[in-house]
Amino acid sequence: VEVASHDDDALPVDAERWAGLLAAALTSEGVAPGAEASLTFVDRATMAELNAEHMGAEGPTDVLSFPMDGLAA
């Protein structure tokens, strides 16, 4: 499982740690080898914008997640 991560340089985030945790969780859940995931760490203002854009909700939230594409039922 390949995990890409990036963060806003102004925020103190251990992106490698979180990428490793995500990769371990995906592997544990049986996500196929070769799958890709990404993590993006943003400040509160950007999170509020993303929350409004994708969920239609006002204000910041802790996490936004989206369904995985290409999974067989």
Buried (B, 14 or more C-beta within 10 A) or exposed (E): BEBEBEBEEEEEBEBEEBBEEBBEEBEEEEBEEEBEBEBBBBEEEBBBEBBEEEEEEEEBEEEBEEEEEEEEE
